Amino acid sequence: MTFFEYTKTKKFWINIGLMAAISLVVLLICFLLLGTYTRHGKYVEVPDFTKMNAGELSDSRYAADFDFEVVDSVYFADASGGSVVKQDPLPGVMVKKDRTIYLTVATSHADKIKMPNLKDLSLRQATSLLETFGLKVGSLEYVADFAQNAVYAQKYRGVEIDPDAEIAKGAVIDLVIGGGNNYRSAEDSLYDLIESTIIEE
């Protein structure tokens, strides 16, 4: 019997039907298992974990829905050590159950860095350099100096700080700036006002 003749027999079509049925069952089982594995359709909303203690999250009620991983730590003056300051995914995002939440937490102490030398730099250059080192610009004090807008001195908490001195990252640095040749201090201006008043009288 040739193959063409065999395709016309009842036995051939029964075998084809069985193969199709088995393939369909296998596909259905695969889809069911895949849906179970990926938790298809089971989503939960991400809460706001900021200001919570990262060390306590794994033992909290949130541990049933999420995994937690600390990926970075930074210093914030107004945040307690170990508290969450940033999270990914963000609050309100819908994710599948058991999704890992990546956390950035606050450290108790700021990292120490070396104070850069700002003297003789322009105000713009000094500001940029402070930001690069993770420091902040505080108050500006102008003094009589021919170099207008050049840094004359750098201060931390009211006291001049030397270059390379250790300082906490995030500290506020006050700058003493040259006022240029035409600059007159407040004391000079007040003296001129009193002198002119006396002459007029």
C-alpha positions as CSV (number, residue, x, y, z in Angstrom):
1,M,0.0,0.0,0.0
2,T,1.4,3.4,-1.0
3,F,1.5,6.3,1.4
4,F,-1.1,8.1,-0.6
5,E,-3.5,5.1,-0.3
6,Y,-2.7,4.9,3.4
7,T,-3.8,8.5,3.9
8,K,-7.3,7.5,2.8
9,T,-7.7,4.8,5.5
10,K,-9.6,5.2,8.7
11,K,-6.5,4.2,10.8
12,F,-4.5,7.1,9.3
13,W,-7.1,9.7,10.3
14,I,-7.5,8.1,13.8
15,N,-3.7,8.6,14.3
16,I,-3.9,12.1,13.1
17,G,-6.7,12.9,15.5
18,L,-4.8,11.3,18.4
19,M,-1.7,13.4,17.6
20,A,-3.8,16.6,17.4
21,A,-5.5,15.8,20.7
22,I,-2.2,15.1,22.5
23,S,-0.7,18.3,21.1
24,L,-3.6,20.3,22.3
25,V,-3.5,18.8,25.8
26,V,0.3,19.5,26.0
27,L,-0.2,23.1,24.9
28,L,-3.0,23.7,27.5
29,I,-0.8,22.2,30.2
30,C,2.1,24.5,29.2
31,F,-0.2,27.6,29.2
32,L,-1.5,26.7,32.7
33,L,1.9,26.1,34.1
34,L,3.2,29.4,32.5
35,G,0.3,31.4,34.0
36,T,1.0,29.9,37.4
37,Y,4.8,30.5,37.2
38,T,4.4,34.2,36.1
39,R,1.4,34.8,38.5
40,H,-0.5,36.1,35.5
41,G,-3.1,38.7,36.4
42,K,-2.0,38.9,40.1
43,Y,-0.8,42.5,40.6
44,V,-0.3,44.5,43.8
45,E,0.2,48.2,44.3
46,V,3.6,49.3,45.6
47,P,3.2,51.2,48.9
48,D,5.3,54.2,49.9
49,F,8.2,52.9,51.9
50,T,10.1,56.2,52.3
51,K,10.8,57.1,56.0
52,M,10.3,53.5,57.0
53,N,13.2,51.5,58.5
54,A,14.7,49.3,55.8
55,G,15.9,46.7,58.3
56,E,12.3,46.1,59.5
57,L,10.6,45.7,56.1
58,S,11.7,42.1,55.7
59,D,9.8,41.1,58.9
60,S,6.8,43.4,58.2
61,R,3.4,42.6,56.6
62,Y,4.9,43.8,53.3
63,A,7.2,40.8,53.1
64,A,4.3,38.6,51.9
65,D,4.0,40.6,48.7
66,F,7.5,42.0,48.1
67,D,11.2,41.2,48.4
68,F,13.6,44.0,49.5
69,E,17.1,44.8,48.5
70,V,19.3,47.8,49.6
71,V,21.3,49.0,46.7
72,D,22.7,52.3,48.0
73,S,23.2,54.4,51.1
74,V,23.4,58.2,51.3
75,Y,23.6,60.8,54.0
76,F,20.7,63.1,54.7
77,A,20.9,65.5,57.6
78,D,17.1,65.4,58.2
79,A,16.8,61.6,57.8
80,S,17.4,59.0,60.5
81,G,19.9,56.2,59.9
82,G,18.5,53.2,58.1
83,S,15.4,54.9,56.9
84,V,14.3,54.6,53.2
85,V,14.9,57.8,51.2
86,K,14.3,56.4,47.7
87,Q,12.6,53.3,46.2
88,D,12.3,51.6,42.8
89,P,9.6,51.0,41.7
90,L,7.9,54.2,42.9
91,P,4.8,54.2,45.2
92,G,1.6,53.5,43.4
93,V,3.0,51.4,40.6
94,M,1.2,48.1,40.0
95,V,3.6,45.1,40.0
96,K,3.4,41.4,40.2
97,K,3.6,39.8,43.6
98,D,7.1,39.0,45.0
99,R,8.6,41.8,43.0
100,T,11.9,43.0,44.4
101,I,11.8,46.6,45.7
102,Y,15.2,48.3,45.4
103,L,15.9,50.7,48.3
104,T,18.3,53.6,49.0
105,V,18.7,54.2,52.7
106,A,20.0,57.0,54.8
107,T,23.3,56.6,56.7
108,S,23.8,57.8,60.3
109,H,27.1,59.6,59.5
110,A,28.1,61.6,56.4
111,D,31.1,60.5,54.4
112,K,34.3,62.5,55.0
113,I,35.9,64.3,52.1
114,K,38.8,66.7,51.7
115,M,38.0,70.4,51.5
116,P,38.9,71.8,48.0
117,N,40.9,75.0,47.6
118,L,38.5,77.7,46.4
119,K,40.8,80.7,46.9
120,D,41.2,82.9,43.8
121,L,38.6,81.0,41.9
122,S,35.6,82.9,40.5
123,L,32.3,82.6,42.3
124,R,30.9,80.4,39.5
125,Q,34.0,78.1,39.5
126,A,33.9,77.8,43.3
127,T,30.1,77.0,43.2
128,S,30.6,74.3,40.6
129,L,33.6,72.8,42.5
130,L,31.7,72.7,45.7
131,E,28.8,70.8,44.0
132,T,31.3,68.3,42.5
133,F,32.6,67.6,46.0
134,G,29.1,67.2,47.4
135,L,29.3,70.4,49.4
136,K,26.8,73.3,49.5
137,V,27.3,77.1,49.1
138,G,26.2,79.1,52.1
139,S,26.3,82.8,52.7
140,L,28.4,85.2,50.6
141,E,30.4,88.0,52.3
142,Y,31.8,90.7,50.1
143,V,35.0,92.5,51.1
144,A,37.1,95.3,49.5
145,D,39.4,93.5,47.0
146,F,40.4,94.4,43.5
147,A,39.5,90.9,42.2
148,Q,35.7,91.2,41.7
149,N,33.7,88.0,42.4
150,A,36.9,86.1,43.2
151,V,37.0,83.9,46.3
152,Y,39.0,85.6,49.1
153,A,38.4,83.1,51.8
154,Q,36.4,79.9,52.6
155,K,34.6,79.3,55.9
156,Y,32.9,76.5,57.7
157,R,30.7,77.4,60.6
158,G,32.2,80.9,60.8
159,V,35.8,79.8,60.8
160,E,38.2,79.7,57.9
161,I,38.8,76.1,56.7
162,D,42.1,75.1,55.1
163,P,42.3,73.1,51.8
164,D,42.5,69.3,52.3
165,A,40.9,69.6,55.8
166,E,38.5,66.7,56.4
167,I,34.9,67.8,56.3
168,A,31.5,66.0,56.2
169,K,30.0,65.6,52.7
170,G,26.9,67.9,52.4
171,A,28.4,70.6,54.7
172,V,27.6,74.2,54.0
173,I,30.6,76.4,53.0
174,D,30.4,80.2,53.3
175,L,32.5,82.3,50.9
176,V,34.2,85.6,51.3
177,I,34.1,87.3,47.8
178,G,36.1,90.2,46.5
179,G,33.9,93.3,45.7
180,G,36.2,94.9,43.0
181,N,37.8,98.3,42.9
182,N,34.5,100.2,43.2
183,Y,33.2,98.2,46.1
184,R,32.6,100.0,49.3
185,S,31.8,98.2,52.5
186,A,28.7,99.0,54.6
187,E,30.9,100.7,57.2
188,D,32.5,102.9,54.5
189,S,29.1,103.9,53.1
190,L,27.8,104.7,56.6
191,Y,31.0,106.8,57.3
192,D,30.5,108.8,54.1
193,L,26.8,109.4,55.0
194,I,27.7,110.8,58.4
195,E,30.5,112.9,57.0
196,S,28.3,114.4,54.3
197,T,25.6,115.2,56.9
198,I,28.1,117.0,59.1
199,I,29.4,119.1,56.2
200,E,25.9,120.1,55.2
201,E,25.1,121.3,58.7
